[in-house]
Amino acid sequence: MERRLTKKDYLYLGSMLFGLFFGAGNLIFPVNMGQQAGANVLLADLGFLITAIGLPFLGIIAVGISKTNGLFDIATRVNRKYAYIFTILLYLVIGPFFALPRLATTSFEIGVVPFVAPQQQSLVLAIFSTVFFVCAWLLALKPSRLLEYVGKYLNPIFLLLLAVLLVMAFVHPLGQASQGAVQKAYASQPFFTGFLQGYNTLDALASLAFGIIIVTSIKDRGVTKPGVIALDTFKSGAVSIILMGIIYTLLSYLGAMSIGHFKLSANGGIALAQVARYYLGTGGSVLLALIIIVACLKTAVGLISAFSQTFVELFPSRSYVMFATVVSILPAIFANVGLTNIIAYSVPLLMFLYPLAITLIILTIFSPLYHNDTRVYQMTTYFTLIVAFVDGLKASPAFISHATPVLALTNFADHYLPFEAIGMGWIVPGIIGAMIGLIWYMTDKKPKFSLNQ
């Protein structure tokens, strides 16, 4: 008999998904945005929420209604070779080459550095990053226990610690958000500026990566019918998205209120540290350290697990434990040496992957209209791919982005592609590609279905 999830199951699954999404960056970005937006924080927050929680929610829905195991299966609707390349690149960027080492360094810099003498920081970072990824590796070894580890334990601990800081900030506010100074970027178009800032969370990419975890967790609880899995994915995703939206808004207003007492900070981590120390002294620094470390740890566990599950699917001759071990060792190394260079080379890949991820999400959501026909997927993706490649070149290190042929190409795109100046030049080519694919699909009586139809 088909098992149905209970309200308690949805709450745990939603908590797990929230815990996987909500890392240190998710804490820092809205606080910084609130400080800069000041009195315009409401409009900025609304724009931020559309991209910071709207796109990830669409990603979760896309995985659910695709009736697949996750990103690789969905990407095969373009073609199998593309699916391998896109999936591997996405997981490498949000895994060992960017997001995972950043989790360790961010939690160290915000949570540990205030307690360590400058001359000892290199040694302590080596020890910290090793311990951090050993803990993440141990928790990720049993993906079937991920719901328990993250949903039942780590995430509630994180929310409890964060609640202490937020309650104090709103009961005894540092200032009035409505009176906060507005920085130039948020003066004329606060909504649109916040909209663009929402991309910084990288959660649209993460939603595709974590899709395999939420689907597996639902299946592990006895649900087998694809339609029911899709509905349960939607309901669980709604729990996490609502929770994220509430906390993003509170953090944004926290940042806006803090301007009443502190100067504009270089980033949200500094602002959080100032607020925590103001209310609780040294105890506030300890509290913030625990908040940041738990936030980063739970996201690291999710990324290691998602990476390993997906790579076992791609390369079934290798074991989950092997991939989990490799993807824990690499970021432990990168967190200590050359992270700045790793980030410099990862940003172009992010700029390349984001448009492709967004179009794949949208194509999957509307796929019932054209029965997953590969021509629609292919034409949309190929047209988007061209502009995504240009965006990647533009974000590359100077020796690439300033090369004469590259400058000629990017300048051409800036002049002739709508929205290219704000990094969204892929929209019009993507729409054109989709229209060509749809016309091809509707006029050809011989449909071409995706590989996983």
VOLODO-288940 format. One record per residue: residue in one letter; x, y, z of N, C-alpha, C in turn. Coordinates in steps of 0.001 Angstrom, whole numbers, plus 500000, padded with zeros to 6 digits. Each point is the difference from the previous one (the first is absolute). Example, Ala and Ser with C-alpha at 12.3 -4.5 7.8 and 13.67 -1.06 7.14 Angstrom:
A513190494310507800499110501190500000500900501200500000
S499650501050499280500820501190500060499230501090500730
END
This chain:
M500849498800500000499151501200500000500884501249500000
E499644500971499182500784501242499880499911500802501300
R501170500321500559500038500794501228499828501476499666
R499288500723500837499839501446499840500734500701501138
L500660501078499688500732500748501006499033500741500918
T500397500126501263499209500727500986500474501457500057
K499267500835500725500411501393500186501358500072500682
K500244499059500898501300499956500683501112499694499008
D499744499110499044500978499680498968500323501238499162
Y498958500730499602500220501208499198500834501016500771
L499732500098501296500743500949500831501476499609500073
Y500271498701500192501390499532500065500705500158498659
L499311499632498916500598500119498673500251501467499648
G499041500853500331500184501428499755501140500569500814
S500116499537501249501100500431500854501337499550499431
M500053498759499507501231499499499396500383500831498785
L499033500273499139500285500755498780500450501416500331
F499328500623500962500434501323500444501429499938500520
G500278498990500813501343499858500563501065499825498942
L499676499274498936500965499796498919500255501310499252
F498955500766499778500124501258499259500734501073500802
F499649500121501276500345501201500750501397499904500597
G500978500475499263501379500053500467500371501395500461
A501306500234500146500469501289500511499658501144499058
G500123499760498691499691501047499037498565500472500110
N499100499078500325498581500353500144499759500888501215
L500894499932500978499932500894501144500557501377499670
I501087500010499256500772501224499785499358500925498973
F499557499455498870499509500844498899498798500862500383
P498954499446500641498856500873500327500334501082501020
V500917499717500927500401501020500979500696501160499297
N500922499670499106500703501038499247499036500800499126
M499053499294499375499001500675499174499160500951500848
G499599499573501185499213500844500886500753501251500408
Q501295499852500277500800501166500361500064501002498848
Q500150499519498793500121500888498857498646500594499588
A498937499205500135498680500474499574499399501000500978
G500314499867501292499497500936500994498485500111499976
A499504501207499791498549500247500008499280499287498865
N500726499595498973499393499283498858500097498482500160
V500170499539501226500235498578500240498817499130499573
L498767500506500128498842499175499649500020499630498525
L500176500994499122500028499721498564501208499134499630
A501138500283500613501199499212499724499787498547500414
D499365499809501154499755498644500502499037499241499089
L498970500675499512499053499340499096500703499526498728
G500861500849499431500760499592498821500925498852500302
F500661500075501145500928498948500425499288498656500143
L498811500025500581499262498758500242499622499296498699
I499719500768498957499601499377498736501098499091499473
T501234500490500026501100499183499474500613499083501054
A500022500444501261500649499209501048499165498812500458
I498658500130499941499173498845500352499107499564498840
G499656500941499098499132499644498877500651499018499048
L501224500312499565500698499102499070500312498641500629
P500503499943501241500210498680500610498721499179500111
F498879500672500317498732499274500100499603499432498648
L500191500787498936499734499487498655500905498815499689
G501256500070500460500919498879499791499526498743500695
I499512500149501234499471498858500744498782499420499286
I499096500895499559498811499548499275500397499274498721
A500998500543499293500443499394498741500485498572500219
V500794499796501041500485498647500295498838499087500349
G499039500529500775498863499186500405499123499571498844
I499627500947499115499084499654498911500699499301498849
S501338500009499991500728499330498914499882498480500089
K499629499506501197499886498559500244501328499296499719
T501092500672500364501340499447499829500695499981501352
N501262499543499999500790499992501230500761501297500216
G499986500910499017500718501242500223500552500625498746
L501025500823500185500531500861498953500439499245498755
F500772498945500139500538499301498832498878499476499107
D498996499379500613498887499458499217499252501109499259
I499823501135500675499310501115499347500834500522498831
A501309500153500213500876500557498963500119499105498781
T499725498694500138500050499113498835498920500347498979
R499032500829500398498966500424499058500583500918498924
V501161500583500270500742500720498959500745498975499169
N500950499324500583500620498779499478500924499452501067
R500405498773499842500735499329501066501391500602500225
K500675500381498926501331500591500147499906501325500751
Y499018500818499634499790501267500701499703499745501477
A499206498983500292499634499693501379501231499692500840
Y500930499221499439501232499680500727500810501263500277
I500221500803498967500833501200500142499377500996500979
F498715500292499805499325500989500834499947499537501454
T499643498744500220499879499484501369501345500017500717
I501045499547499324501329499956500620500481501411500330
L499850500937499064500440501376500245499242500618501167
L498672499815500026499206500604501058500410499459501365
Y500165498697500097500348499417501296501423500323500429
L500912500142499051501365500385500361500035501426500544
V499202500886499394500002501396500434499331500155501363
I498826499393500198499336500149501295500520498967501005
G500972499201499576500619499020500878501437500360500334
P500959499152499631501375500157500484500738501222499494
F499600500578498870500774501094499423499531501392500407
F498877500109500709499538501336500363499206500011501297
A498792499467499965499094500157501144500517499301501254
L500494498772499878500452499274501186501197500657500683
P501080500329499278501093500692500709499573501353500552
R499082500690499315499520501293500494499251499838501314
L499289498884500169499292499757501255500969499929501171
A501120499313499801500981499873501076500680501330500304
T500432500713498961500709501266500225499074501072500569
T498747500033499547499054500992500519499720499763501475
S499741498738500371499723499706501409501228500259500861
F501198499778499439501231500274500747500196501502500198
E499846500763498914500278501434500072499018500738500903
I498733499596499967498997500687500810499915499417501408
G500100498669500091499766499355501288501221499756500850
V501182499870499378501194499595500756501058501094500073
V500210500734498908501067501007499951499965500978501180
P498815500455500465500001500942501137500655499459501260
F500171498679500082500573499397501204501444499530499802
V500579500283498837501328499457499663500968501141499693
A501205499904500518501034500997499715500385499924498524
P500312501142499365500307500017498564501090499026499586
Q501050499877500805501115499128499622499656498514500074
Q498873499677500608499605498592500144498878499603499050
Q499513500953499202498799499738499200500203498932498931
S501173499967499370500241498995498954499936498594500568
L500657499792501147500002498676500636498596499620500464
V499316500956500631498651499708500506499036499724498846
L500144500723498878499155499748498837500197498578499479
A501257499544499959500278498630499543499319498976500904
I500090500243501300499370499077500955498476500081499883
F499492501227499944498548500198499930499406499369498751
S500612500258498834499443499472498751500042498476499979
T501041499426500595500075498537500078498880499434500860
V499829500576501194498943499534500901498624500227499373
F499816501160499371498726500355499368499595498955498971
F500939499645499101499634499060498936499993498545500452
V500726499676501063499861498660500574498589499836500569
C499519501019500712498635499948500557498962499917498873
A500164500836498972499061499986498873500008498653499294
W501196499438499819500150498698499341499296498899500798
L500199499995501315499380498976500843498472500091499937
L499470501219500035498544500180499952499427499646498633
A500818500177498943499520499731498637500149498541499583
L500677499190500811500247498605499619498716499186499882
K498980500387500746498734499281499950498907500944499507
P499837500101498673499006500949499469498584499705500470
S499711498751500348498659499669500474499718500627501369
R501069500381500721499838500642501305500033501518499907
L500084500530498765500145501436499810498808500761500568
L498795499433499841498798500638500535500129500174501504
E500517498960500658500137500047501452501080500992500416
Y501167499911499359501127500859500377499680501480499806
V499520500327498795499789501409499660498620500479500418
G498955499258499608498642500441500263499607499992501464
K500477498989500753499574499858501389500964500617501008
Y501284500112499647500993500442500979500708501307499616
L500799499960498921500822501162499669499167501244499706
N498932499850499199499215501181499645499253500591501195
P499339499193500847499372500594501190501011500711500908
I501214499428500137501035500668500811500343501354499389
F500185500020498677500307501243499299498899501034500204
L498739499590499820498875500933500122499876500536501430
L500269499152500976499925500425501404501064501052500296
L501221499750499542501095500948500226499720501328499297
L499527499921498755499715501214499248498841500770500628
A499019499271500520498835500648500616500414500859501188
V500987499546500761500476500776501153500458501383499549
L500803500032498928500518501269499494498890500873499407
L499103499378499221498934500776499356499011500568501008
V499650499228501011499061500485501014500562501227500707
M501277499927500388500620501133500687500049501228499088
A500280499783498710500124501116499053498664500693499774
F498906499251500042498693500611499738499311500483501273
V500351499413501130499443500494501267500680501302500404
H501312500083499759500770501203500317500723500462498733
P499259500588499044500593500343498703501095501067500105
L500978499874499120501098500959499938499571501308499338
G498927499957499246499499501185499304498735499662499249
Q499462500963499288498798499797499208500384499777498536
A499514498897499420500321499706498603499509501124499084
S498874500589500339499411501047499146500830501272499961
Q500961500113500914500839501192500051501429499729499531
G500262498789499521501338499625499581500432500699498724
A501275500362499929500545500632498788499959499008498842
V499676500493498824499894499156498804501241500200499135
Q500706498893499706501180500079499149499585500151498534
K500927500476499200499700500362498611499341498866499217
A500505498785500170499486498864499219498519499736500270
Y499517500408501180498610499709500382499127501257499998
A500541501105499514499254501253500054498887500065498960
S500304499620498758499019500165498923499239498719499671
Q500676498860500080499350498724499647500266498935501073
P499495500210501209500290499049501084499481498593499723
F498817499909499372499434498679499720500893499220499037
F500393500633498900500789499305498985501405499685500515
T500569500908500810501321499738500577499935498799500941
G498956499941500821499816498837500872499776498730499209
F499276500122498896499754498867499104501330499397499522
L500918500849499581501303499527499521500839499437501139
Q499879500580501193500776499508501141499608498581500392
G498769499620499694499548498653500332500762498904499294
Y500634500333498865500809499008499295501198499549500828
N500476500894500892501222499701500751499888498768500888
T498782499625500364499837498840500874500354498689499303
L499960499981498660500288498808499180498985498878500211
D498863500320500628499060498936500355499219499449498814
A499945500749498884499361499429498810500800498798499507
L501333500126500036500856498861499645499874498896501043
A499989500412501268499923499014501074498690499219499969
S498903500646499552498712499299499965500050498803499057
L500713500134498893500163498874499083500895498931500612
A501020500465500724500929499054500621499349499232501146
F499191500698500811499374499360501158498744499212499627
G499559500127498754498801499282499582500089498511500251
I501183499427499743500169498553500168499839499600501466
I500374500899500921499897499690501432498545499976500438
I499224501007499591498604500066500432499196498854499395
V500258499664498720499292498881499363500356498687500690
T501296499800500275500444498769500677499394499905501395
S499958501113500728499441499995501357498521499643499987
I499277500493499017498570499671499882499822498523499670
K500811499487499069499924498579499644500351499112501194
D500995500428500793500407499219501170498884499895501037
R499030500903499925498897499966500945498794499249499444
G500218499232498902498979499088499499499136500523498891
V500276501192499490499215500564498899500650499579498683
T499224499415499088500565499460498769499381500561498723
K498749500469500051499339500480498789500562501366499594
P500404500158498730500596501267499547499131501226500267
G498696499869499791499108501132500222499956500421501460
V500005499007500888499972500288501443501336500603500435
I501105499474499451501330500552500305500066501467499586
A499445500313498829499998501384499515499230500916500958
L498827499552500444499183500799500917500697500168501349
D500611498919500494500700500065501290501233500905499905
T500662499998498858501140500893499794499553501452500062
F498865500278499366499438501364500009499667500430501427
K499333499152500755499582500359501358501209500191500923
S500970499109499884501203500120500833500776501260499629
G500081500261498683500687501204499538499317501263500494
A498668499988500058499258501170500463500341500319501453
V500147498961500831500371500212501405501344500714500098
S500986499512499256501346500582500072500033501414499436
I499276500233498922500008501313499358499331501052500883
I498906499643500639499333500938500910500929500369501150
L500667499000500544500938500234501103501158500895499554
M500527499725498809501085500823499470499547501437499792
G498801500177499463499484501340499750499866500809501277
I499507499359501065499846500691501288501363500436500538
I500975499091499965501311500311500573500747501020499147
Y499902499893498676500616501011499135499463501394500336
T498687500100500183499378501299500287500464500541501346
L500039499146501013500460500433501322501455500458499950
L500841499264499270501415500377499896500166501307499230
S499187500199498959500064501253499237499669501190500894
Y498939499865500805499620501088500905501017500173501127
L500605498891500422501079500097500987501128500873499462
G500382499768498735501035500810499374499603501463499905
A498754500263499606499523501383499867499963500703501352
M499606499289501059499944500599501335501386500257500564
S500963499150499640501346500129500555500688501291499576
I499558500588498874500569501261499527499727501126500992
G499010499831500853499713500998501023501087500107501049
H500877498994500063501059499994501024501385499809499402
F500100499199498932501299499699499389500101500615498606
K501241500193499560500232500446498633499788498836499036
L499846500341498721499837498975498971501218499081500000
S499758498691500074501093499020500056500390499547498600
A501206499476499894500482499502498704499202498781499564
N499503499205500949499175498838499669499095499672501181
G499048499102499744499028499660501022500581499250501180
G501135499315499792500640499280501095500498500952501074
I500609501105499561500480501015500952498821500606500759
A498918500285499271498814500589500636499411499061501046
L499893498719499674499476499026500963500879499918501233
A501315500027499789500936499938501127499830501211500906
Q499816501174499415499808501219500790498708499938500805
V498932499538499351498707499913500683500061498992501143
A500584498835499743500091498953501026500819500478501194
R501119500663499741500849500497501094499292501125500765
Y499231500822499296499289501099500648499014499469501043
Y499265498974499639498964499496500898500543499065501080
L501006499206499672500423498938500919501479500016500337
G500735501017499548501422500069500292500756498821499414
T500941499456500768500759498836499535499079498812499761
G498964499894500815499025498937499805499319500100498646
G499823501224499501499422500191498672500908499478498913
S501307500186500176500957499472499028499977498475499987
V499864499423501189499903498535500095498712499521499343
L498896500707500271498710499633499403500079500069498481
L500572501095499461500113500143498551500892498911499415
A501069499652500716500881498927499537499227498690499863
L499171499696500977499206498772499956498980500047498865
I499350501177499815499018500154498921500651499741498652
I501143500647499760500680499895498709500512498590499747
I500618499403501010500591498672499813498914498955499747
V498905500049500760498909499046499788499361500218498631
A499812501272499609499411500311498693500857499418498879
C501310500206500105500906499516498953500110498478500005
L500023499414501192500167498553500102498832499259499358
K498786500426500281498842499283499457499930500122498480
T500384501161499469500022500148498550501102499151499386
A501154499932500664501102499162499512499591498530499948
V499288499551501015499527498608500030499097499738498793
G499092500929499732499092499840498866500720499992498667
L500983500889499827500738500057498738500831498739499779
I500643499513501047500794498768499878499098498832499620
S498853499909500658499073498906499717499430500097498588
A499566501204499595499435500182498662501045499707498923
F501206500497500195501096499750499059500242498496499852
S500102499317501124500339498576499979498893499152499398
Q498746500285500348498886499251499427499929500178498486
T500219501233499543499934500269498566501155499348499254
F501200500067500551501152499429499305499967498472499997
V499346499392500980499784498547499943499064499661498842
E499012500883499769499087499805498874500748500149498671
L500914500977499939500757500231498768501052498929499761
F500628499552501086501095499025499907499728498853500976
P499085499100499649499535498970500938501065498993500430
S501134499961499315501057499066500397500724500459501263
R499788501260500389500638500542501202498983500072501138
S500506500046501242499110499946501152499670501396500536
Y498901500067500720499586501243500651501065500469500977
V500554499071500775501011500361501011501237500606499340
M500406499454498844501169500530499314499780501454499593
F498836500282499397499717501363499566499861500932501201
A499352499529501068499846500827501201501354500337500606
T500914499056499953501342500226500550500774501007499164
V499962499833498683500728500918499105499453501412500109
V498672500128500019499382501324500021500086500635501389
S500494499285500979500285500583501316501471500403500117
I500875499224499393501441500293500075500353501237499169
L499473500087498769500366501111499112499678501368500594
P498782500243500474499732501328500563500771500282501281
A500348498939500763500829500207501186501360500567499606
I500496499588498830501269500531499485499803501406499444
F498963500163499165499772501290499352499661501101501002
A499433499624501138499672500997501018501256500645500579
N501146499331499847501253500481500579500944500632498991
V499956499550498756500954500516499015499280500412498725
G500243501226499589499531500453498693498515500148499830
L499261500249501097498551500119499858499622501197499137
T500765501086500141499708501186499193500071499680498518
N501011499236499610500132499609498595498890499035499593
I499634499097500905498909499063499713498719500777499718
I499727501014500838498801500809499814500065500754498677
A501182500553499696500170500774498765499681499162498772
Y500357498720500058499733499127498851498623499347500076
S499351500071501151498667499410500138498898500955499574
V500200501307500214498976500982499653499602499929498525
P500964499882499055499599499853498596499104498784499766
L500299498911500700499158498811499854498602500245500550
L499913500748501103498687500329500554499188500837499022
M500648500991499403499317500847499023499572499198498772
F500778498980499675499675499123498874498847499059500349
L500006499476501212499034498976500386498632500560500391
Y499975501196500604498736500521500529498907500124498934
P500270500632498838498940500078498979499532498627499538
L500931499054499871499645498652499561499144499291501047
A500308500238501279499209499393501073498590500585500037
I499892501322499853498684500643500052499129499540498832
T500558499958498802499211499557498850499599498533500136
L500881499169500562499662498586500195498848499853500988
I500012500813501055498905499983500974498681500385499341
I500017501098499245498773500482499344499497498997498972
L500907499448499208499620499003498993499349498782500646
T500523499578501137499467498811500677498610500263500564
I499803501171500572498696500337500575498910500017498925
F500340500532498810499005500090498924500047498810499044
S500803498994500321500191498864499088498726499230499663
P498989499924500903498775499298499605499316500597498762
L500246501289499741499376500650498841500537499472498680
Y501224499503499998500608499482498765500570498594500196
H499465499312501009500303498580500223501504499712500051
N500748500866500652501450499799500177500752499889498679
D499473500576498965500635499874498682501414500594500037
T500959499235499541501401500417500086500296501237499160
R499255500211498923500279501148499140499808501320500726
V498991500070500870499779501220500771501146500207500987
Y500378498911500679501127500071500924501276500404499264
Q500258499390498863501249500232499290500103501414499458
M498971500482499311500080501320499396500113501091501069
T499236499876501083500096500977501088501393499989500617
T500503498804500251501310499861500641501122500498499093
Y499961499668498726501083500387499095500071501514499827
F498833500647499886499998501463499882500492500654501300
T499576499443501136500446500529501295501492499762500193
L500455498863499513501400499600500170500965501031499420
I499637500574498869500875500978499333500228501209500899
V498921500540500558500117501186500850500637499640501341
A499692498823500522500610499559501250501517499901499856
F500459499557498837501439499915499732500624501398500011
V499307500967499405500485501386499993500055500549501424
D498968499717500799499985500462501393501144499392500798
G500301498734499723501119499356500667501321500650499642
L500184500338498725501223500686499558500118501366500667
K498890500704500096499997501347500570500424499979501472
A499637498932500712500314499898501427501345499331500262
S500720499655498954501283499305500140501094500940500498
P501120499454500475501144500838500380500435500900498851
A500710501071500340500315501061499030500730499495498769
F500879499010500158500768499547498841499114499342498940
I498784499604500419499022499465499040499000501084499605
S499368500627501001498927500960499720500493501246499263
H501290500350500151500537501198499345500719499693498693
A500006498737499598500596499657498700499170500650498888
T500668500451498945499330500759498939498795499278499403
P500091498722499640498823499319499421498837499906500996
V500356499776501269498946499880501019499328501348500233
L500785501078500058499432501333500174499070500362498853
A500406499626498792499155500283498828498673499267500113
L500060498734500448498791499188500136499088500534501101
T500576500314501165499180500469501124499442501401499746
N500774500848499344499485501336499656498844499913499013
F500115499088499054498913499779499043498734499569500740
A500162499062500948498849499506500765499381501121500827
D500837500842500623499490501107500818499167500984499179
H500414500205498754499317500988499157498714499463499367
Y499973498706499685498899499483499180499079499007500713
L500386499512501167499136499066500721499246500734501100
P498679499973499990499230500618501092500361499358501338
F500138500804501030500261499576501379501408499449500223
E500864499991498982501335499436500179500812500814500995
A499778501303500064500763500857500902499782499628501466
I498867499362500314499722499589501386500142498486500161
G500670499358499052500271498575500114498838499092499671
M498986500513499283498832499177499670499726500008498498
G501093500089499238499863500036498549499493498707499394
W499982498944500794499562498691499516498477499909499827
I499260500937500580498535499888500013499412499995498592
V500347500995499184499424500095498653500435498830499118
P501307499667499920500383498818499209499310498724500484
G499843499859501319499319498815500527498559499919499541
I499307501151500012498605500039499532499926499679498511
I500935500552499209500026499716498562500217498509499757
G500955499409500724500259498566499866498783499172500360
A499299500398501085498792499277500422498910500084498939
M499842501175499390498984500162498959500314499142498775
I501264499957499615500391499159498860499730498532500321
G500372499578501225499761498613500400498528499651500023
L499172500914500504498562499752500062499379499933498609
I500414500907499107499486499974498624500396498700499311
W501239499592500204500499498735499426499178498832500529
Y499739500017501304499228498940500634498571499952499463
M499355501156499842498596500047499591499793499713498518
T501017500294499187499841499791498557500462498621499542
D500817499349500795500492498669499657499113498969500686
K499348499181499220499076499015500567500719498839500672
K501316499932499829500764498903500577500746500507501233
P499427499849501172500619500572501199501292499284500378
K500890500756500618501246499453500517499978500157501509
F499930498861500675499885500049501446501379499938500639
S500027500475501249501260499995500715500414498569500336
L501266499861500371500556498679500284499349499372501216
N499504500841500908499405499442501236498494500163500023
Q499430500121498826498526500127499924499333498732500468
END
